[in-house]
């Protein structure tokens, strides 16, 4: 970047130019990575550019713009979606279900155009994405509004959520960008992303998404765009709406233009010279369906010429110039021979059907998830049942329904387990969750993750004991619970790959130092369900010792501020598990001695409640909260009428608005620092 004399005397001028350059680079590399699958830089290099832009926008907030890549993280939650009326209706498509019906569509087109049945119509063929239709409105190249299809006439404003889609440009690039461009597209989730989201939901005891389409729709229709930002949605654009400032003679021309402007187009889009080429595309996509990284449920065939499309026109709900060619369902009938119990890394116990092997879409299926016991009860699934099984791409097959007329009376009902099949600990179902869980600290599938959490920075802070070493400890059989960490010796570390004397000594020293951590850290490190850092601090403050907490009753627990029935029951269940108590006792005997960090008696913030929101500059939010607690105050996560102060950093959102609505005192970061100095 060439600097002028003006840049040298005015740093803001340099910042303006650098921000523009960084945004251009980030959008370019977003497109290379998410659209073209041809990354040119490493993730670390991309992150460095992103952090540089964040820093400049933080230094000069007035430079932040809606189309900046930093604004893809999501913002404050909405109360509801606003209605958006489409300038042109978003119509549905008529369906064809086989090759014969595709040919019938071609004959109708020719009849309506008044041409011979022997003539060849030029078509465009696309995979029919199984997602959610949206409309994007760009004004002078900048994304202004995004809305769902809705009823075809009116949809919902999902602009903030669409901004989180990495493959979608917030500002178009290239030449001859029209003043107004409306583009229709399909938002979808890859199969990998869908599977990952469902694994997380299952581990959290939440209901699963039924399929990638439901997951995409549920993600896009979140009132809190920060949730949408955590789900890697993608989009392919497929049709124009209104356009002012550009003309597209054909669908092919439209695709070429929007791709040049940076909008993602499915690379499998194919022109077809005549109906037989369209039929061949349909057959080809059906054969490739299982190997694609996303779900498709058919193909779409459109007349290529926009002039011919206008000549044919539309019926009340669908155009005459396009048809959706649906694939047959991927289902099969088989028998449940047994039900196995799988224990996940967070203790969730999942019932899995062992099936009489059956072919579905060329793949032999012998296992299918039953999800949970609510699902089993709802579908009345029994061992020995004849069932319909469905396979969706690369995700785990699922039992769709039972064929009740096939029952013989010998089928066996399925009862939820009372003991963990892996470790024999009690199985519990926490209120408001659909999952059954093993609460045992020594449960083999949970050991690796529990040790990683136990040693993490905000828990026992055992420096150096990360995933790589925990994996080796587990593989070598040196740790079967978190208590075994405190039995490790220098000889144990000699069995590690590439473990030098200095590194081994540092790890042993870090383990020894961790024995004197604050009580709240130890409580948090235990990994009790629903007990995060703030709850752990409240428990440590309320009970003063680990022994008092172990003896706490449900009623005593729910009397503590911010601890409800679900959290209280989880704590009681954890400490009523004999195996958990034995592991804790082993740690205490090994010298672990959690200490209570007392609040300052008569501190200046005693009885005062603070909420921190927005980006702080002088210290992290955790550091600020510790400063408040050291002066006898409390730092909480939400604003209420009982809140005394809200400290607002940069980009403060809904919490700041609520504080103003309730008349809560709002402090800048500098004013908060001044209060701290007075307290000292």
FIVEX-952594 format. One record per residue (C-alpha): x, z, y. Coordinates in steps of 0.25 Angstrom, whole numbers, padded with zeros to 4 digits, always signed. Last residue first. Layout:
# residues N
XZY/...
This chain:
# residues 680
-0035+0185+0003/-0049+0184+0006/-0047+0179+0020/-0038+0168+0014/-0048+0165+0003/-0059+0163+0014/-0049+0154+0022/-0047+0145+0009/-0063+0144+0008/-0063+0139+0022/-0053+0129+0019/-0060+0124+0007/-0073+0122+0015/-0083+0133+0014/-0098+0131+0012/-0107+0143+0014/-0120+0142+0005/-0133+0138+0013/-0140+0133+0000/-0141+0118+0004/-0126+0119+0009/-0121+0124-0004/-0130+0114-0011/-0123+0103-0004/-0109+0108-0006/-0112+0110-0021/-0117+0095-0021/-0104+0089-0017/-0091+0093-0011/-0082+0081-0009/-0071+0090-0003/-0071+0105-0005/-0083+0114-0003/-0082+0129-0005/-0096+0134-0007/-0098+0149-0003/-0108+0160-0006/-0115+0154-0018/-0127+0163-0022/-0137+0152-0017/-0131+0143-0027/-0119+0133-0028/-0113+0130-0041/-0099+0132-0048/-0095+0146-0045/-0084+0153-0039/-0085+0168-0038/-0079+0178-0029/-0070+0190-0031/-0058+0185-0023/-0051+0180-0035/-0063+0173-0039/-0063+0165-0026/-0049+0161-0028/-0051+0157-0043/-0062+0148-0038/-0053+0141-0028/-0043+0139-0039/-0053+0133-0048/-0058+0124-0037/-0044+0118-0035/-0036+0122-0023/-0033+0117-0009/-0041+0104-0009/-0055+0107-0015/-0064+0096-0020/-0079+0099-0019/-0086+0112-0023/-0082+0126-0024/-0093+0137-0025/-0090+0151-0021/-0098+0164-0024/-0095+0177-0016/-0097+0191-0022/-0082+0195-0020/-0076+0184-0012/-0067+0193-0003/-0062+0200-0015/-0067+0215-0017/-0060+0216-0030/-0053+0203-0033/-0059+0197-0046/-0052+0202-0059/-0045+0192-0068/-0047+0197-0082/-0036+0196-0092/-0036+0189-0105/-0027+0195-0115/-0022+0185-0126/-0012+0193-0134/-0013+0188-0148/-0023+0199-0151/-0032+0193-0140/-0031+0179-0146/-0034+0184-0160/-0046+0192-0154/-0051+0179-0147/-0050+0171-0160/-0058+0182-0168/-0069+0182-0157/-0071+0167-0159/-0072+0169-0174/-0082+0180-0172/-0091+0171-0164/-0100+0181-0155/-0090+0178-0144/-0094+0164-0143/-0109+0166-0145/-0109+0176-0134/-0102+0167-0125/-0111+0155-0128/-0123+0163-0126/-0119+0167-0112/-0116+0153-0108/-0129+0148-0112/-0137+0160-0106/-0130+0159-0093/-0117+0163-0086/-0117+0160-0071/-0117+0175-0067/-0115+0185-0078/-0128+0191-0084/-0128+0180-0094/-0116+0186-0101/-0121+0201-0102/-0134+0196-0108/-0127+0188-0118/-0118+0200-0122/-0104+0202-0119/-0095+0207-0130/-0085+0196-0129/-0085+0196-0114/-0081+0211-0114/-0070+0209-0124/-0064+0197-0115/-0063+0206-0103/-0069+0207-0089/-0083+0204-0093/-0089+0198-0080/-0076+0192-0074/-0072+0186-0087/-0086+0180-0089/-0086+0175-0075/-0073+0168-0077/-0076+0162-0090/-0089+0157-0084/-0081+0150-0073/-0071+0144-0083/-0081+0139-0093/-0089+0146-0103/-0100+0136-0109/-0095+0137-0123/-0084+0147-0125/-0070+0140-0124/-0062+0152-0126/-0053+0148-0115/-0064+0151-0105/-0064+0166-0109/-0048+0166-0109/-0048+0160-0095/-0058+0170-0090/-0050+0182-0096/-0038+0177-0087/-0026+0173-0096/-0015+0182-0101/-0013+0176-0115/-0011+0163-0109/+0004+0166-0106/+0007+0167-0121/+0001+0153-0123/+0009+0148-0111/+0022+0154-0117/+0019+0148-0130/+0017+0134-0124/+0029+0135-0115/+0038+0140-0127/+0033+0128-0135/+0036+0118-0124/+0050+0124-0122/+0054+0123-0136/+0049+0109-0138/+0036+0104-0146/+0038+0090-0150/+0027+0090-0161/+0022+0104-0164/+0027+0113-0176/+0037+0120-0167/+0025+0125-0159/+0021+0134-0170/+0035+0140-0172/+0034+0144-0157/+0022+0152-0160/+0007+0151-0159/-0002+0163-0161/-0008+0163-0147/-0014+0149-0149/-0020+0153-0162/-0031+0160-0154/-0036+0147-0149/-0041+0144-0164/-0035+0137-0176/-0021+0135-0170/-0008+0131-0177/-0015+0121-0187/-0005+0111-0184/-0016+0101-0179/-0022+0112-0170/-0008+0116-0163/-0005+0101-0162/-0018+0098-0155/-0016+0110-0146/-0003+0105-0142/-0008+0091-0138/-0021+0097-0131/-0013+0106-0122/-0006+0119-0124/+0004+0117-0112/-0001+0128-0103/-0010+0138-0110/-0020+0140-0099/-0030+0150-0106/-0042+0143-0100/-0041+0134-0087/-0028+0128-0091/-0032+0125-0106/-0027+0133-0118/-0041+0137-0123/-0047+0123-0120/-0036+0116-0129/-0038+0127-0139/-0053+0126-0140/-0051+0110-0141/-0042+0112-0153/-0050+0123-0160/-0064+0116-0159/-0064+0108-0171/-0058+0120-0179/-0068+0131-0175/-0059+0143-0171/-0066+0145-0158/-0080+0146-0165/-0092+0142-0156/-0097+0132-0166/-0108+0124-0158/-0122+0118-0161/-0126+0108-0151/-0139+0105-0143/-0135+0114-0132/-0144+0122-0122/-0141+0135-0128/-0129+0136-0137/-0130+0133-0151/-0121+0141-0160/-0113+0139-0173/-0106+0151-0179/-0092+0149-0184/-0089+0143-0197/-0077+0136-0193/-0080+0121-0196/-0094+0120-0200/-0098+0130-0189/-0109+0140-0193/-0124+0140-0191/-0126+0125-0194/-0139+0118-0189/-0148+0115-0200/-0150+0101-0205/-0163+0098-0214/-0160+0092-0228/-0167+0079-0233/-0173+0080-0247/-0187+0077-0242/-0186+0062-0245/-0185+0057-0230/-0185+0042-0228/-0198+0042-0219/-0191+0051-0210/-0180+0041-0206/-0172+0050-0197/-0167+0046-0183/-0155+0041-0175/-0144+0047-0183/-0131+0045-0174/-0119+0036-0176/-0106+0041-0168/-0102+0032-0157/-0095+0019-0159/-0106+0010-0156/-0120+0017-0158/-0123+0019-0172/-0137+0023-0176/-0142+0030-0189/-0156+0030-0194/-0158+0041-0204/-0162+0044-0219/-0162+0059-0220/-0154+0066-0231/-0149+0077-0222/-0159+0079-0211/-0162+0074-0197/-0175+0079-0190/-0172+0070-0178/-0174+0081-0168/-0168+0092-0177/-0156+0084-0179/-0154+0081-0165/-0156+0096-0161/-0146+0099-0172/-0135+0090-0166/-0129+0076-0164/-0133+0071-0178/-0121+0062-0178/-0119+0051-0188/-0109+0049-0200/-0108+0038-0211/-0109+0026-0203/-0102+0013-0208/-0101+0003-0197/-0106-0012-0197/-0117-0009-0187/-0122+0003-0194/-0118+0004-0209/-0122+0016-0217/-0115+0028-0224/-0124+0039-0229/-0123+0048-0217/-0116+0061-0214/-0124+0066-0202/-0116+0074-0191/-0120+0087-0186/-0112+0091-0173/-0107+0105-0171/-0102+0107-0157/-0089+0116-0157/-0082+0111-0145/-0073+0102-0153/-0084+0097-0162/-0089+0102-0175/-0096+0092-0185/-0106+0096-0195/-0110+0086-0206/-0124+0082-0210/-0126+0075-0224/-0131+0063-0231/-0139+0057-0219/-0145+0044-0224/-0144+0030-0218/-0152+0020-0209/-0144+0011-0199/-0144+0009-0184/-0137+0000-0174/-0149-0006-0167/-0150-0021-0166/-0144-0027-0154/-0152-0031-0142/-0151-0044-0134/-0155-0041-0120/-0161-0054-0113/-0159-0061-0100/-0165-0072-0092/-0180-0068-0093/-0177-0055-0085/-0184-0042-0089/-0195-0033-0083/-0206-0041-0077/-0200-0055-0081/-0188-0060-0074/-0183-0073-0069/-0180-0086-0077/-0175-0094-0064/-0168-0082-0059/-0160-0081-0072/-0158-0096-0072/-0151-0094-0058/-0143-0082-0062/-0137-0091-0073/-0131-0083-0085/-0144-0081-0093/-0143-0067-0098/-0141-0062-0113/-0139-0047-0114/-0133-0041-0127/-0136-0030-0136/-0135-0014-0138/-0121-0012-0132/-0114+0001-0132/-0100+0002-0127/-0085+0001-0133/-0089-0012-0141/-0085-0013-0155/-0099-0010-0161/-0106-0020-0153/-0096-0032-0156/-0105-0038-0167/-0118-0036-0158/-0110-0042-0147/-0106-0055-0155/-0121-0057-0160/-0126-0056-0145/-0115-0065-0140/-0119-0075-0151/-0133-0075-0147/-0129-0078-0133/-0120-0089-0137/-0132-0095-0145/-0141-0093-0132/-0133-0103-0124/-0120-0103-0117/-0117-0088-0117/-0108-0081-0107/-0102-0068-0111/-0102-0053-0106/-0092-0045-0115/-0083-0041-0103/-0095-0032-0098/-0094-0033-0083/-0088-0022-0074/-0089-0024-0059/-0076-0026-0051/-0080-0037-0041/-0074-0048-0051/-0083-0043-0062/-0095-0044-0052/-0092-0058-0050/-0089-0063-0064/-0101-0056-0069/-0110-0062-0059/-0104-0076-0061/-0107-0075-0076/-0122-0070-0073/-0123-0083-0065/-0124-0089-0051/-0119-0076-0044/-0121-0075-0029/-0114-0065-0020/-0117-0059-0007/-0130-0051-0010/-0133-0047-0024/-0145-0041-0030/-0144-0037-0045/-0133-0043-0053/-0131-0041-0068/-0121-0036-0079/-0112-0025-0074/-0105-0016-0085/-0104-0001-0083/-0096+0010-0089/-0099+0025-0089/-0087+0035-0092/-0095+0048-0092/-0088+0059-0083/-0093+0052-0070/-0107+0053-0075/-0106+0068-0075/-0100+0068-0061/-0112+0059-0057/-0121+0071-0058/-0136+0065-0058/-0132+0059-0072/-0139+0046-0074/-0126+0038-0077/-0122+0047-0088/-0136+0048-0095/-0137+0033-0094/-0123+0031-0100/-0125+0041-0111/-0139+0036-0114/-0133+0022-0116/-0121+0027-0124/-0131+0033-0135/-0138+0046-0138/-0131+0055-0128/-0128+0068-0134/-0135+0081-0131/-0126+0092-0126/-0118+0102-0134/-0105+0101-0126/-0098+0095-0138/-0109+0085-0140/-0109+0081-0126/-0094+0079-0126/-0095+0070-0139/-0107+0063-0132/-0098+0059-0120/-0087+0054-0129/-0096+0046-0137/-0102+0039-0125/-0088+0037-0119/-0083+0030-0131/-0096+0022-0132/-0094+0017-0118/-0105+0021-0108/-0114+0012-0101/-0119+0007-0087/-0125-0006-0087/-0124-0015-0075/-0133-0022-0064/-0126-0026-0051/-0131-0026-0037/-0122-0033-0027/-0124-0032-0012/-0114-0037-0002/-0107-0046-0012/-0092-0045-0016/-0086-0058-0013/-0072-0054-0018/-0066-0043-0026/-0070-0028-0027/-0082-0020-0029/-0083-0006-0025/-0088+0006-0034/-0082-0002-0046/-0089+0001-0059/-0080+0004-0071/-0078+0018-0068/-0093+0022-0068/-0093+0035-0059/-0099+0027-0047/-0111+0024-0056/-0115+0039-0056/-0115+0040-0041/-0124+0027-0040/-0134+0031-0050/-0146+0028-0042/-0158+0027-0051/-0166+0015-0054/-0178+0007-0049/-0183-0007-0052/-0178-0008-0066/-0184+0005-0071/-0171+0012-0069/-0159+0002-0069/-0150+0013-0064/-0144+0013-0050/-0130+0011-0043/-0129+0010-0028/-0118+0007-0018/-0106+0001-0025/-0098-0005-0015/-0095-0020-0015/-0102-0023-0002/-0115-0016-0008/-0114-0014-0023/-0127-0010-0030/-0126-0006-0045/-0138-0007-0054/-0138+0000-0067/-0142-0002-0082/-0138+0009-0092/-0131+0007-0105/-0131-0001-0118/-0124-0013-0113/-0130-0026-0118/-0118-0035-0120/-0118-0047-0111/-0122-0062-0113/-0123-0072-0102/-0131-0084-0104/-0130-0099-0102/-0143-0106-0107/-0141-0117-0117/-0152-0128-0118/-0158-0131-0131/-0171-0124-0128/-0172-0133-0116/-0174-0128-0102/-0186-0123-0095/-0180-0110-0090/-0191-0102-0096/-0190-0109-0109/-0175-0108-0109/-0175-0093-0107/-0185-0091-0117/-0177-0099-0127/-0165-0090-0124/-0173-0078-0126/-0178-0083-0140/-0163-0085-0144/-0160-0071-0140/-0172-0066-0149/-0166-0074-0161/-0153-0067-0159/-0159-0053-0160/-0165-0042-0152/-0169-0048-0139/-0173-0039-0127/-0178-0042-0114/-0170-0036-0102/-0173-0026-0092/-0174-0028-0077/-0166-0022-0066/-0175-0025-0054/-0168-0031-0042/-0166-0023-0029/-0166-0010-0038/-0172+0002-0033/-0164+0015-0034/-0170+0029-0036/-0161+0041-0033/-0156+0049-0044/-0158+0064-0044/-0151+0077-0039/-0138+0071-0039/-0125+0077-0043/-0113+0077-0034/-0102+0066-0037/-0096+0058-0048/-0082+0055-0051/-0083+0040-0047/-0080+0044-0032/-0065+0043-0034/-0066+0028-0037/-0070+0026-0022/-0083+0018-0020/-0090+0030-0013/-0079+0031-0003/-0069+0043+0000/-0061+0040+0012/-0067+0050+0020/-0062+0061+0011/-0048+0058+0015/-0039+0068+0008/-0048+0069-0004/-0050+0054-0004/-0035+0052-0004/-0033+0062-0015/-0044+0055-0023/-0037+0042-0021/-0024+0047-0026/-0031+0054-0038/-0037+0040-0042/-0024+0033-0041/-0017+0044-0050/-0029+0043-0060/-0027+0028-0061/-0012+0030-0064/-0015+0041-0074/-0025+0032-0081/-0015+0021-0082/-0015+0008-0074/-0019-0006-0077/-0031-0004-0086/-0038-0016-0092/-0051-0012-0098/-0057-0022-0088/-0069-0013-0083/-0065+0002-0085/-0049+0001-0083/-0047-0012-0075/-0059-0008-0066/-0055+0006-0064/-0041+0001-0061/-0047-0008-0050/-0056+0003-0045/-0044+0013-0044/-0035+0003-0037/-0045-0001-0026/-0049+0014-0024/-0034+0017-0023/-0032+0006-0013/-0043+0010-0004/-0039+0024-0004/-0025+0020-0001/-0029+0012+0011/-0038+0024+0017/-0027+0034+0014/-0016+0026+0021/-0026+0025+0033/-0028+0040+0032/-0013+0043+0032/-0013+0038+0047/+0001+0036+0053/+0008+0029+0041/-0005+0021+0038/-0005+0016+0052/+0009+0010+0051/+0004+0003+0039/+0006+0006+0024/+0006-0005+0013/+0000+0000+0000/
